[in-house]
């Protein structure tokens, strides 16, 4: 869980608490980085999840770590669904 977010308001750093956010952390290379930037650009247009501009850290010659911050949506998270599928407690149909 994210304890707080930071914002710059009138040249002052403000700590905003009680924000429900998740961070998607990915290791990637140059090609995957282009895909992540494209994903970020498209997702930012869907204003409902308040997708932030990705933070990208170069970790090697062709290696990056990307941090994608977005609003945590209510409902069952994807990990819980995959775990249920794995345990054969639910099934998906089309």
C-alpha positions in Angstrom: 0.0 0.0 0.0 1.0 3.6 -0.6 1.0 5.7 2.5 0.9 9.1 0.8 1.5 10.9 -2.5 3.5 14.0 -3.0 2.4 17.1 -5.0 4.0 20.4 -5.8 1.5 23.2 -5.1 2.8 26.8 -5.4 6.4 25.7 -5.3 5.8 23.8 -2.1 5.9 20.0 -1.7 2.6 18.8 -0.2 2.0 15.4 1.3 -1.5 14.0 0.4 -2.6 11.1 2.7 -5.5 8.8 2.3 -5.1 8.4 -1.4 -5.8 4.9 -2.7 -3.0 4.2 -5.3 -1.2 1.2 -6.6 2.2 1.1 -8.3 3.0 -1.2 -11.2 6.8 -1.8 -11.1 8.4 -3.3 -14.3 11.9 -4.1 -15.3 12.3 -3.6 -19.1 14.6 -3.0 -22.0 14.5 -0.2 -24.6 11.8 -1.9 -26.7 9.6 -2.7 -23.8 10.1 0.9 -22.5 8.5 2.2 -25.7 5.6 -0.1 -25.1 5.3 1.1 -21.5 5.3 4.7 -22.6 2.6 3.9 -25.1 0.5 2.1 -22.5 0.9 5.1 -20.2 -0.1 7.6 -22.9 -3.3 5.6 -23.7 -4.2 4.9 -20.1 -3.8 8.6 -19.2 -6.6 9.4 -21.6 -8.9 7.2 -19.4 -9.1 9.7 -16.7 -11.0 7.4 -14.3 -7.9 5.8 -12.9 -5.8 8.9 -12.6 -2.7 7.3 -14.3 0.4 9.4 -13.6 3.3 10.0 -15.9 5.7 7.0 -15.5 8.9 7.3 -13.5 11.7 5.7 -15.4 15.1 4.8 -13.9 18.0 3.6 -16.1 19.6 0.6 -14.4 22.0 -0.6 -17.1 23.0 -0.3 -20.7 19.7 -1.5 -22.0 17.8 -1.9 -18.7 15.2 0.3 -17.0 12.9 0.1 -14.0 9.5 1.8 -14.5 7.1 2.9 -11.8 3.5 3.4 -13.0 1.2 5.0 -10.4 -2.6 4.8 -10.7 -5.8 4.9 -8.6 -6.6 1.7 -6.9 -10.0 0.6 -8.2 -12.6 -1.2 -6.0 -13.4 -4.8 -6.6 -11.4 -8.0 -6.8 -7.8 -7.5 -7.9 -6.4 -9.5 -10.8 -4.0 -11.5 -8.5 -6.9 -12.8 -6.5 -8.7 -13.9 -9.6 -5.6 -15.7 -11.0 -5.1 -17.4 -7.6 -8.8 -18.6 -7.7 -8.3 -19.9 -11.2 -5.1 -21.7 -10.2 -6.8 -23.4 -7.3 -9.7 -24.4 -9.6 -12.2 -22.5 -7.4 -13.6 -20.5 -10.3 -13.6 -20.9 -14.1 -13.8 -18.4 -16.9 -16.1 -18.7 -19.9 -16.8 -16.6 -22.9 
